[in-house]
Amino acid sequence: MLANRYIRTDFTSQEDFEQNYVLNIPERFNFAYDIVDEYARLEPDKPAMIWTNVEGEERRFTFRDMSIRSNQAANFFRSLGLRKGDPVMLVLKRRYEYWFCALALMKLGCVIIPATAQLVKKDVVYRCEAASIRAIVTVYLDEVCRHMEEARPECSTLRHLITLGDRDGWLNLTAGMDAQPEAFEKPDELPENDDILMMYFTSGTTGMPKMAAHSYTYPLAQIATAAYWHNVNDSSLHIAVADTGWAKAGWGKIYGQWICGACLFVYDFDRFVATDMLRMLEKYKVTSFCAPPTVYRFMLNEDISQYDLSALQWANTAGEPLNPEVYNQFLRLTGISIHEGFGQSETTPLLMTSKWMEPRMGSTGRPSPAYDIDLVDKDGNPVEDGIEGEIVVRLDKGHPAGLFLGYYRDKEKTDEAFHGGVYHTGDMAWRDVDGYYFFIGRSDDVIKSSGYRIGPFEVESALIEHPAVLECAITAVPHPVRGQVVKATIVLARGYSPSDALIKELQDHVKRTTAPYKYPRIVEFVDELPKTLSGKIQRVKIRQEDEAKG
Protein backbone atom coordinates (compact mmCIF):
# COMPACT_ATOMS: atom_id res chain seq x y z
CA MET A 1 0.00 0.00 0.00
CA LEU A 2 1.04 3.60 -0.58
CA ALA A 3 -0.50 4.72 2.69
CA ASN A 4 2.77 4.30 4.55
CA ARG A 5 4.18 7.24 2.60
CA TYR A 6 1.72 9.52 4.36
CA ILE A 7 0.91 7.94 7.75
CA ARG A 8 2.18 5.30 10.13
CA THR A 9 0.54 1.97 9.42
CA ASP A 10 1.99 0.08 12.39
CA PHE A 11 -0.05 1.47 15.29
CA THR A 12 -0.63 -1.22 17.89
CA SER A 13 -3.47 0.24 19.97
CA GLN A 14 -6.07 2.98 20.18
CA GLU A 15 -3.80 4.88 22.56
CA ASP A 16 -0.88 4.64 20.13
CA PHE A 17 -3.15 5.78 17.29
CA GLU A 18 -4.53 8.77 19.16
CA GLN A 19 -1.22 9.95 20.59
CA ASN A 20 1.03 9.45 17.57
CA TYR A 21 -1.12 9.96 14.47
CA VAL A 22 0.58 12.41 12.10
CA LEU A 23 -0.33 13.01 8.46
CA ASN A 24 2.59 13.71 6.12
CA ILE A 25 1.35 16.13 3.44
CA PRO A 26 3.71 16.67 0.49
CA GLU A 27 3.61 19.80 -1.66
CA ARG A 28 1.16 19.77 -4.57
CA PHE A 29 -0.35 16.42 -3.65
CA ASN A 30 -2.55 15.13 -6.45
CA PHE A 31 -4.42 11.88 -5.85
CA ALA A 32 -4.61 11.00 -9.55
CA TYR A 33 -0.88 11.34 -10.16
CA ASP A 34 0.51 10.38 -6.75
CA ILE A 35 -1.72 7.39 -6.05
CA VAL A 36 -3.39 5.98 -9.16
CA ASP A 37 -0.58 6.67 -11.63
CA GLU A 38 1.97 5.62 -9.02
CA TYR A 39 0.27 2.25 -8.51
CA ALA A 40 0.14 1.93 -12.31
CA ARG A 41 3.91 2.44 -12.36
CA LEU A 42 4.78 0.18 -9.43
CA GLU A 43 2.10 -2.55 -9.68
CA PRO A 44 0.28 -2.07 -13.00
CA ASP A 45 -1.74 -5.29 -12.65
CA LYS A 46 -2.88 -4.57 -9.11
CA PRO A 47 -6.72 -4.84 -8.99
CA ALA A 48 -8.38 -1.46 -8.54
CA MET A 49 -12.08 -2.17 -9.10
CA ILE A 50 -14.60 -4.91 -9.74
CA TRP A 51 -17.79 -3.43 -11.17
CA THR A 52 -21.07 -5.22 -11.79
CA ASN A 53 -24.71 -4.24 -12.19
CA VAL A 54 -28.19 -5.71 -11.79
CA GLU A 55 -28.11 -6.96 -15.40
CA GLY A 56 -25.10 -9.12 -14.59
CA GLU A 57 -22.55 -7.16 -16.62
CA GLU A 58 -19.06 -7.19 -15.13
CA ARG A 59 -15.90 -5.15 -15.64
CA ARG A 60 -12.58 -5.49 -13.85
CA PHE A 61 -10.01 -2.73 -13.81
CA THR A 62 -6.38 -2.67 -12.77
CA PHE A 63 -4.60 0.51 -11.73
CA ARG A 64 -3.00 0.55 -15.18
CA ASP A 65 -6.51 0.54 -16.67
CA MET A 66 -7.57 3.38 -14.40
CA SER A 67 -4.48 5.39 -15.29
CA ILE A 68 -4.94 4.94 -19.04
CA ARG A 69 -8.69 5.59 -19.12
CA SER A 70 -8.34 8.68 -16.92
CA ASN A 71 -5.59 9.92 -19.26
CA GLN A 72 -7.93 9.54 -22.21
CA ALA A 73 -10.73 11.30 -20.34
CA ALA A 74 -8.34 14.12 -19.38
CA ASN A 75 -7.27 14.51 -23.01
CA PHE A 76 -10.93 14.59 -24.07
CA PHE A 77 -11.83 17.23 -21.48
CA ARG A 78 -8.77 19.26 -22.43
CA SER A 79 -9.90 19.18 -26.09
CA LEU A 80 -13.13 20.83 -24.94
CA GLY A 81 -11.19 23.71 -23.41
CA LEU A 82 -11.56 22.64 -19.80
CA ARG A 83 -8.67 23.72 -17.62
CA LYS A 84 -7.51 24.34 -14.05
CA GLY A 85 -10.26 25.77 -11.86
CA ASP A 86 -13.18 24.94 -14.16
CA PRO A 87 -16.08 23.34 -12.24
CA VAL A 88 -17.49 20.15 -13.80
CA MET A 89 -20.56 18.35 -12.44
CA LEU A 90 -20.57 14.54 -12.48
CA VAL A 91 -23.98 12.83 -12.41
CA LEU A 92 -22.79 9.26 -12.92
CA LYS A 93 -24.39 7.29 -10.08
CA ARG A 94 -22.35 4.09 -9.67
CA ARG A 95 -21.07 3.86 -13.24
CA TYR A 96 -17.35 3.11 -13.49
CA GLU A 97 -16.98 6.15 -15.74
CA TYR A 98 -17.25 8.28 -12.59
CA TRP A 99 -13.77 7.16 -11.56
CA PHE A 100 -12.33 7.83 -15.04
CA CYS A 101 -13.79 11.33 -15.02
CA ALA A 102 -12.94 12.23 -11.43
CA LEU A 103 -9.31 11.23 -11.93
CA ALA A 104 -9.18 13.08 -15.25
CA LEU A 105 -10.48 16.28 -13.67
CA MET A 106 -7.84 16.02 -10.94
CA LYS A 107 -5.15 15.68 -13.60
CA LEU A 108 -6.39 18.86 -15.24
CA GLY A 109 -6.89 20.69 -11.94
CA CYS A 110 -10.62 21.15 -12.54
CA VAL A 111 -13.14 21.30 -9.68
CA ILE A 112 -15.21 18.11 -9.27
CA ILE A 113 -18.86 18.58 -8.31
CA PRO A 114 -20.50 15.21 -7.54
CA ALA A 115 -24.28 15.29 -7.92
CA THR A 116 -27.25 12.99 -7.69
CA ALA A 117 -29.29 11.84 -10.68
CA GLN A 118 -32.41 12.93 -8.77
CA LEU A 119 -31.84 16.59 -9.68
CA VAL A 120 -34.63 18.29 -11.61
CA LYS A 121 -34.41 21.44 -13.74
CA LYS A 122 -34.45 23.98 -10.89
CA ASP A 123 -31.77 22.05 -8.99
CA VAL A 124 -29.52 21.96 -12.05
CA VAL A 125 -29.97 25.67 -12.75
CA TYR A 126 -29.23 26.55 -9.12
CA ARG A 127 -26.04 24.48 -9.07
CA CYS A 128 -24.81 25.71 -12.43
CA GLU A 129 -25.27 29.36 -11.51
CA ALA A 130 -24.00 29.00 -7.94
CA ALA A 131 -20.78 27.24 -8.97
CA SER A 132 -20.33 28.59 -12.55
CA ILE A 133 -20.34 25.04 -13.88
CA ARG A 134 -18.70 24.65 -17.31
CA ALA A 135 -19.65 21.06 -18.18
CA ILE A 136 -21.96 18.30 -16.98
CA VAL A 137 -21.30 14.57 -17.44
CA THR A 138 -24.31 12.31 -16.87
CA VAL A 139 -25.51 8.75 -17.08
CA TYR A 140 -27.39 7.91 -20.26
CA LEU A 141 -30.94 8.02 -18.90
CA ASP A 142 -33.63 9.95 -20.75
CA GLU A 143 -35.17 11.52 -17.63
CA VAL A 144 -31.80 12.71 -16.33
CA CYS A 145 -30.76 14.11 -19.70
CA ARG A 146 -34.09 15.91 -20.18
CA HIS A 147 -33.69 17.78 -16.88
CA MET A 148 -30.24 18.95 -18.02
CA GLU A 149 -31.57 19.98 -21.43
CA GLU A 150 -34.41 21.96 -19.85
CA ALA A 151 -31.94 23.72 -17.53
CA ARG A 152 -29.32 24.50 -20.17
CA PRO A 153 -30.81 27.79 -21.50
CA GLU A 154 -30.76 29.23 -17.95
CA CYS A 155 -27.19 28.13 -17.14
CA SER A 156 -25.02 31.05 -18.18
CA THR A 157 -21.62 29.35 -17.84
CA LEU A 158 -22.54 25.85 -19.07
CA ARG A 159 -20.72 24.97 -22.31
CA HIS A 160 -20.87 21.18 -22.63
CA LEU A 161 -23.34 18.39 -21.97
CA ILE A 162 -21.69 14.97 -22.02
CA THR A 163 -23.31 11.57 -21.58
CA LEU A 164 -22.51 7.88 -22.01
CA GLY A 165 -24.19 7.39 -25.38
CA ASP A 166 -25.30 9.14 -28.55
CA ARG A 167 -27.91 11.87 -28.03
CA ASP A 168 -28.70 14.98 -30.06
CA GLY A 169 -26.96 18.04 -28.66
CA TRP A 170 -24.71 15.99 -26.39
CA LEU A 171 -21.13 14.77 -26.57
CA ASN A 172 -20.49 11.03 -26.20
CA LEU A 173 -17.99 10.44 -23.38
CA THR A 174 -16.99 6.94 -24.44
CA ALA A 175 -16.44 7.88 -28.07
CA GLY A 176 -14.60 11.02 -27.02
CA MET A 177 -12.27 9.07 -24.73
CA ASP A 178 -11.65 6.29 -27.26
CA ALA A 179 -10.45 8.85 -29.79
CA GLN A 180 -7.77 10.17 -27.43
CA PRO A 181 -4.20 8.94 -26.83
CA GLU A 182 -3.43 6.84 -23.76
CA ALA A 183 -0.65 9.16 -22.58
CA PHE A 184 -1.42 12.50 -20.95
CA GLU A 185 0.90 15.47 -20.73
CA LYS A 186 0.66 17.18 -17.35
CA PRO A 187 -0.44 20.83 -17.44
CA ASP A 188 2.26 23.41 -16.81
CA GLU A 189 0.27 24.74 -13.87
CA LEU A 190 -0.77 22.10 -11.36
CA PRO A 191 -3.03 22.74 -8.37
CA GLU A 192 -1.63 23.80 -5.01
CA ASN A 193 -2.68 21.91 -1.88
CA ASP A 194 -5.08 24.71 -0.92
CA ASP A 195 -6.78 24.86 -4.31
CA ILE A 196 -10.31 23.49 -4.55
CA LEU A 197 -10.45 19.83 -5.55
CA MET A 198 -14.17 19.27 -5.17
CA MET A 199 -17.36 20.80 -3.85
CA TYR A 200 -20.29 19.00 -2.26
CA PHE A 201 -23.69 20.64 -2.39
CA THR A 202 -24.72 19.92 1.18
CA SER A 203 -28.19 18.50 1.68
CA GLY A 204 -29.05 20.82 4.53
CA THR A 205 -32.48 20.57 6.10
CA THR A 206 -33.14 24.30 5.64
CA GLY A 207 -32.70 26.67 2.70
CA MET A 208 -30.86 26.01 -0.54
CA PRO A 209 -27.83 23.69 -0.47
CA LYS A 210 -24.48 25.23 0.39
CA MET A 211 -21.25 24.41 -1.45
CA ALA A 212 -18.69 22.85 0.87
CA ALA A 213 -15.32 23.31 -0.81
CA HIS A 214 -12.57 20.74 -0.15
CA SER A 215 -8.89 21.11 -1.01
CA TYR A 216 -6.47 18.76 -2.77
CA THR A 217 -5.42 17.39 0.63
CA TYR A 218 -8.90 15.93 1.22
CA PRO A 219 -7.99 12.45 -0.17
CA LEU A 220 -5.08 12.19 2.28
CA ALA A 221 -7.41 12.80 5.22
CA GLN A 222 -9.48 9.80 4.11
CA ILE A 223 -6.57 7.44 4.82
CA ALA A 224 -7.63 7.45 8.48
CA THR A 225 -11.15 6.53 7.35
CA ALA A 226 -10.01 3.56 5.31
CA ALA A 227 -7.10 2.27 7.40
CA TYR A 228 -8.50 2.67 10.91
CA TRP A 229 -12.30 2.71 10.52
CA HIS A 230 -12.92 0.56 7.44
CA ASN A 231 -9.85 -1.49 8.37
CA VAL A 232 -8.84 -2.16 4.76
CA ASN A 233 -5.46 -3.16 3.34
CA ASP A 234 -3.87 -4.56 0.16
CA SER A 235 -5.96 -7.74 0.29
CA SER A 236 -9.34 -6.09 0.91
CA LEU A 237 -12.34 -6.03 -1.42
CA HIS A 238 -14.40 -3.14 -0.08
CA ILE A 239 -17.89 -1.89 -0.84
CA ALA A 240 -19.59 1.28 0.31
CA VAL A 241 -23.15 1.36 -1.00
CA ALA A 242 -23.30 5.17 -1.44
CA ASP A 243 -24.04 6.75 -4.80
CA THR A 244 -21.12 8.81 -6.14
CA GLY A 245 -23.30 11.92 -5.90
CA TRP A 246 -22.93 12.05 -2.12
CA ALA A 247 -20.07 12.78 0.25
CA LYS A 248 -20.19 9.22 1.62
CA ALA A 249 -18.70 8.12 -1.71
CA GLY A 250 -15.65 10.20 -0.88
CA TRP A 251 -15.48 8.39 2.45
CA GLY A 252 -15.74 4.88 1.06
CA LYS A 253 -15.51 4.53 -2.72
CA ILE A 254 -12.22 6.03 -3.87
CA TYR A 255 -9.64 7.95 -1.85
CA GLY A 256 -8.57 6.27 1.37
CA GLN A 257 -9.37 2.80 0.11
CA TRP A 258 -7.10 3.10 -2.92
CA ILE A 259 -4.31 4.77 -0.93
CA CYS A 260 -4.46 1.73 1.39
CA GLY A 261 -4.27 -0.62 -1.59
CA ALA A 262 -7.81 -2.03 -1.40
CA CYS A 263 -9.80 -3.11 -4.43
CA LEU A 264 -13.19 -1.40 -4.76
CA PHE A 265 -16.29 -3.50 -5.31
CA VAL A 266 -18.97 -1.42 -7.02
CA TYR A 267 -22.48 -2.80 -7.40
CA ASP A 268 -24.48 -0.59 -9.76
CA PHE A 269 -28.19 -0.51 -8.94
CA ASP A 270 -31.06 1.99 -9.00
CA ARG A 271 -33.33 0.49 -6.36
CA PHE A 272 -31.79 -1.24 -3.37
CA VAL A 273 -32.87 -4.88 -3.07
CA ALA A 274 -31.48 -6.59 0.02
CA THR A 275 -31.37 -10.08 -1.49
CA ASP A 276 -29.43 -8.78 -4.50
CA MET A 277 -26.85 -7.15 -2.25
CA LEU A 278 -26.49 -10.32 -0.18
CA ARG A 279 -25.95 -12.33 -3.37
CA MET A 280 -23.23 -9.91 -4.45
CA LEU A 281 -21.45 -10.11 -1.10
CA GLU A 282 -21.51 -13.90 -1.36
CA LYS A 283 -20.57 -14.20 -5.04
CA TYR A 284 -17.63 -11.79 -5.00
CA LYS A 285 -16.41 -12.63 -1.49
CA VAL A 286 -16.46 -9.02 -0.31
CA THR A 287 -14.31 -8.53 2.79
CA SER A 288 -15.52 -5.16 4.13
CA PHE A 289 -18.91 -3.49 3.94
CA CYS A 290 -20.11 0.03 4.75
CA ALA A 291 -23.75 1.11 4.62
CA PRO A 292 -26.26 3.20 6.57
CA PRO A 293 -28.29 1.39 9.26
CA THR A 294 -31.33 1.29 6.96
CA VAL A 295 -29.48 -1.05 4.59
CA TYR A 296 -28.59 -3.37 7.46
CA ARG A 297 -32.25 -3.37 8.56
CA PHE A 298 -33.41 -4.39 5.08
CA MET A 299 -30.82 -7.16 4.89
CA LEU A 300 -31.77 -8.48 8.31
CA ASN A 301 -35.37 -8.77 7.12
CA GLU A 302 -34.09 -11.50 4.81
CA ASP A 303 -32.77 -14.90 5.81
CA ILE A 304 -29.06 -14.07 5.97
CA SER A 305 -28.26 -17.67 6.90
CA GLN A 306 -29.01 -18.62 3.28
CA TYR A 307 -25.96 -16.67 2.08
CA ASP A 308 -22.29 -17.56 2.53
CA LEU A 309 -20.77 -14.40 4.02
CA SER A 310 -17.70 -16.16 5.38
CA ALA A 311 -15.37 -13.83 3.44
CA LEU A 312 -16.81 -10.77 5.16
CA GLN A 313 -14.45 -9.54 7.87
CA TRP A 314 -15.57 -6.00 8.70
CA ALA A 315 -18.66 -3.78 8.76
CA ASN A 316 -19.22 -0.06 9.25
CA THR A 317 -22.11 2.35 9.39
CA ALA A 318 -22.79 6.08 9.48
CA GLY A 319 -25.50 8.53 8.50
CA GLU A 320 -28.07 7.81 11.21
CA PRO A 321 -28.14 6.16 14.64
CA LEU A 322 -27.45 2.43 14.73
CA ASN A 323 -30.29 0.64 16.43
CA PRO A 324 -29.09 -1.86 19.10
CA GLU A 325 -31.36 -4.56 17.71
CA VAL A 326 -29.76 -4.23 14.26
CA TYR A 327 -26.27 -4.39 15.77
CA ASN A 328 -27.07 -7.44 17.89
CA GLN A 329 -28.81 -9.36 15.10
CA PHE A 330 -26.01 -8.74 12.61
CA LEU A 331 -23.40 -9.78 15.16
CA ARG A 332 -25.34 -12.95 15.99
CA LEU A 333 -25.80 -13.95 12.34
CA THR A 334 -22.35 -13.02 10.99
CA GLY A 335 -20.06 -12.79 14.03
CA ILE A 336 -19.13 -9.26 12.91
CA SER A 337 -19.51 -6.11 15.02
CA ILE A 338 -20.70 -3.00 13.16
CA HIS A 339 -18.31 -0.09 13.78
CA GLU A 340 -20.11 3.26 13.74
CA GLY A 341 -18.78 6.68 12.74
CA PHE A 342 -19.94 10.27 12.42
CA GLY A 343 -19.00 13.17 10.17
CA GLN A 344 -20.40 15.64 7.67
CA SER A 345 -20.12 16.62 4.02
CA GLU A 346 -17.81 19.32 5.35
CA THR A 347 -15.44 16.78 6.93
CA THR A 348 -14.13 13.25 6.88
CA PRO A 349 -15.22 11.11 9.87
CA LEU A 350 -14.87 13.20 13.03
CA LEU A 351 -15.82 10.41 15.40
CA MET A 352 -15.13 6.76 14.72
CA THR A 353 -15.24 3.38 16.37
CA SER A 354 -11.81 2.39 15.14
CA LYS A 355 -10.50 -1.11 14.56
CA TRP A 356 -9.06 -1.25 18.10
CA MET A 357 -12.31 -0.20 19.80
CA GLU A 358 -15.14 -2.33 21.11
CA PRO A 359 -18.39 -0.80 19.80
CA ARG A 360 -20.53 0.73 22.53
CA MET A 361 -24.27 0.88 21.95
CA GLY A 362 -25.49 4.37 21.11
CA SER A 363 -21.97 5.72 20.60
CA THR A 364 -20.39 6.86 17.34
CA GLY A 365 -16.95 6.29 18.87
CA ARG A 366 -14.09 8.52 19.93
CA PRO A 367 -12.66 11.59 18.16
CA SER A 368 -10.45 10.89 15.17
CA PRO A 369 -6.90 12.06 15.94
CA ALA A 370 -6.94 13.70 12.51
CA TYR A 371 -8.87 16.51 14.24
CA ASP A 372 -8.70 18.39 17.55
CA ILE A 373 -12.29 17.80 18.68
CA ASP A 374 -14.10 19.10 21.73
CA LEU A 375 -17.59 19.54 23.18
CA VAL A 376 -18.54 23.09 24.14
CA ASP A 377 -21.52 24.93 25.62
CA LYS A 378 -23.31 27.87 23.98
CA ASP A 379 -20.60 30.23 25.25
CA GLY A 380 -17.82 28.14 23.74
CA ASN A 381 -16.59 26.68 27.03
CA PRO A 382 -15.63 22.97 27.21
CA VAL A 383 -18.22 20.80 28.95
CA GLU A 384 -17.51 17.94 31.32
CA ASP A 385 -18.24 14.28 30.72
CA GLY A 386 -21.95 13.53 30.74
CA ILE A 387 -22.92 17.09 29.77
CA GLU A 388 -24.43 17.91 26.41
CA GLY A 389 -22.39 20.16 24.13
CA GLU A 390 -21.78 21.09 20.53
CA ILE A 391 -19.15 19.11 18.61
CA VAL A 392 -16.45 21.54 17.44
CA VAL A 393 -13.06 21.26 15.73
CA ARG A 394 -10.38 23.45 17.29
CA LEU A 395 -8.18 25.31 14.81
CA ASP A 396 -5.44 26.77 17.01
CA LYS A 397 -3.01 24.10 15.75
CA GLY A 398 -3.90 24.76 12.12
CA HIS A 399 -6.58 23.88 9.59
CA PRO A 400 -6.62 20.06 9.38
CA ALA A 401 -6.71 18.23 6.07
CA GLY A 402 -10.22 16.89 5.52
CA LEU A 403 -11.96 19.93 7.00
CA PHE A 404 -13.56 21.95 4.23
CA LEU A 405 -12.17 25.35 3.28
CA GLY A 406 -15.50 27.11 3.64
CA TYR A 407 -18.79 27.57 1.82
CA TYR A 408 -17.96 28.67 -1.71
CA ARG A 409 -19.07 32.25 -2.44
CA ASP A 410 -20.89 32.48 0.90
CA LYS A 411 -18.85 34.45 3.42
CA GLU A 412 -21.79 34.84 5.81
CA LYS A 413 -22.35 31.08 6.15
CA THR A 414 -18.61 30.45 6.33
CA ASP A 415 -18.24 32.98 9.16
CA GLU A 416 -21.15 31.36 11.01
CA ALA A 417 -19.34 28.02 10.87
CA PHE A 418 -15.81 29.30 11.58
CA HIS A 419 -15.59 31.64 14.56
CA GLY A 420 -14.01 31.75 17.97
CA GLY A 421 -11.05 29.72 16.73
CA VAL A 422 -13.17 26.64 16.03
CA TYR A 423 -15.31 25.05 13.35
CA HIS A 424 -18.87 24.70 14.66
CA THR A 425 -20.56 21.53 13.41
CA GLY A 426 -23.98 22.45 14.81
CA ASP A 427 -24.31 18.87 16.06
CA MET A 428 -24.90 18.06 19.71
CA ALA A 429 -23.49 15.14 21.68
CA TRP A 430 -22.34 14.08 25.13
CA ARG A 431 -19.25 12.13 26.16
CA ASP A 432 -18.85 9.34 28.71
CA VAL A 433 -15.91 8.91 31.09
CA ASP A 434 -14.11 6.66 28.57
CA GLY A 435 -14.20 9.31 25.86
CA TYR A 436 -16.98 7.74 23.79
CA TYR A 437 -19.30 10.30 22.16
CA PHE A 438 -23.08 9.86 22.01
CA PHE A 439 -24.84 11.80 19.26
CA ILE A 440 -27.96 13.75 20.23
CA GLY A 441 -28.93 15.63 17.07
CA ARG A 442 -28.71 18.94 15.27
CA SER A 443 -28.85 21.87 17.68
CA ASP A 444 -32.14 23.08 16.08
CA ASP A 445 -33.71 19.62 16.48
CA VAL A 446 -33.11 19.18 20.23
CA ILE A 447 -36.42 19.30 22.14
CA LYS A 448 -36.70 21.20 25.43
CA SER A 449 -39.62 19.86 27.46
CA SER A 450 -40.31 20.55 31.17
CA GLY A 451 -36.63 21.22 31.80
CA TYR A 452 -35.46 18.11 29.92
CA ARG A 453 -33.45 18.19 26.68
CA ILE A 454 -34.45 15.37 24.36
CA GLY A 455 -32.50 14.36 21.25
CA PRO A 456 -34.74 13.16 18.40
CA PHE A 457 -32.48 10.27 17.38
CA GLU A 458 -32.85 8.38 20.63
CA VAL A 459 -36.66 8.45 20.43
CA GLU A 460 -36.60 7.58 16.73
CA SER A 461 -34.30 4.66 17.45
CA ALA A 462 -36.68 3.39 20.11
CA LEU A 463 -39.70 3.63 17.80
CA ILE A 464 -37.93 1.89 14.91
CA GLU A 465 -37.53 -1.18 17.12
CA HIS A 466 -41.30 -1.63 16.96
CA PRO A 467 -42.36 -3.78 13.99
CA ALA A 468 -45.18 -1.37 13.08
CA VAL A 469 -42.77 1.49 12.35
CA LEU A 470 -41.12 1.67 8.94
CA GLU A 471 -39.82 5.24 9.30
CA CYS A 472 -40.31 8.06 11.78
CA ALA A 473 -39.27 11.60 12.62
CA ILE A 474 -39.29 13.20 16.05
CA THR A 475 -39.95 16.93 16.34
CA ALA A 476 -41.01 19.48 18.95
CA VAL A 477 -44.48 20.98 19.26
CA PRO A 478 -44.97 24.13 21.39
CA HIS A 479 -46.84 23.57 24.67
CA PRO A 480 -48.12 26.28 27.07
CA VAL A 481 -46.96 24.47 30.21
CA ARG A 482 -44.10 22.17 29.17
CA GLY A 483 -42.55 24.56 26.67
CA GLN A 484 -42.36 21.82 24.07
CA VAL A 485 -43.61 18.26 23.79
CA VAL A 486 -42.38 15.37 21.67
CA LYS A 487 -44.22 14.57 18.46
CA ALA A 488 -43.69 11.43 16.36
CA THR A 489 -44.50 11.49 12.65
CA ILE A 490 -44.64 7.86 11.56
CA VAL A 491 -44.77 5.87 8.34
CA LEU A 492 -46.27 2.48 9.16
CA ALA A 493 -44.92 -0.83 7.94
CA ARG A 494 -47.01 -2.98 5.63
CA GLY A 495 -49.85 -4.70 7.46
CA TYR A 496 -50.41 -1.99 10.10
CA SER A 497 -53.14 0.65 10.17
CA PRO A 498 -53.47 3.83 12.25
CA SER A 499 -55.52 3.51 15.42
CA ASP A 500 -55.71 4.92 18.94
CA ALA A 501 -54.71 1.49 20.25
CA LEU A 502 -51.57 1.51 18.12
CA ILE A 503 -50.66 5.01 19.31
CA LYS A 504 -50.91 3.85 22.92
CA GLU A 505 -48.85 0.75 22.11
CA LEU A 506 -46.10 2.82 20.50
CA GLN A 507 -46.04 5.30 23.38
CA ASP A 508 -45.73 2.49 25.91
CA HIS A 509 -42.99 0.91 23.80
CA VAL A 510 -40.91 4.10 23.94
CA LYS A 511 -41.45 4.37 27.70
CA ARG A 512 -40.07 0.87 28.13
CA THR A 513 -37.20 1.33 25.68
CA THR A 514 -35.85 4.68 26.86
CA ALA A 515 -36.47 7.21 29.62
CA PRO A 516 -40.28 7.52 30.03
CA TYR A 517 -40.31 11.33 29.81
CA LYS A 518 -39.11 11.06 26.20
CA TYR A 519 -42.20 9.32 24.89
CA PRO A 520 -44.14 11.10 22.06
CA ARG A 521 -47.25 12.76 23.47
CA ILE A 522 -48.41 13.45 19.92
CA VAL A 523 -48.38 10.81 17.17
CA GLU A 524 -49.24 11.43 13.53
CA PHE A 525 -49.30 8.76 10.82
CA VAL A 526 -48.29 9.80 7.29
CA ASP A 527 -47.65 8.10 3.95
CA GLU A 528 -44.13 9.54 3.63
CA LEU A 529 -41.72 11.87 5.40
CA PRO A 530 -40.34 15.06 3.81
CA LYS A 531 -36.72 14.48 2.78
CA THR A 532 -33.83 16.17 1.05
CA LEU A 533 -32.48 14.79 -2.22
CA SER A 534 -29.91 12.82 -0.22
CA GLY A 535 -32.63 11.17 1.84
CA LYS A 536 -32.20 13.16 5.06
CA ILE A 537 -35.42 13.74 6.95
CA GLN A 538 -36.45 17.41 6.90
CA ARG A 539 -37.75 17.86 10.43
CA VAL A 540 -37.93 21.60 9.84
CA LYS A 541 -40.65 21.02 7.23
CA ILE A 542 -42.67 18.98 9.70
CA ARG A 543 -42.35 21.79 12.26
CA GLN A 544 -43.37 24.36 9.65
CA GLU A 545 -46.43 22.31 8.66
CA ASP A 546 -47.42 21.98 12.32
CA GLU A 547 -47.08 25.74 12.81
CA ALA A 548 -49.23 26.37 9.73
CA LYS A 549 -51.89 24.07 11.19
CA GLY A 550 -51.73 25.96 14.47
Summary of the structure (lengths in Angstrom):
residues: 550
radius of gyration: 23.3
end to end distance: 59.7
largest distance: 73.0
contacts: 1846
relative contact order: 0.09
helix: 33%
strand: 24%
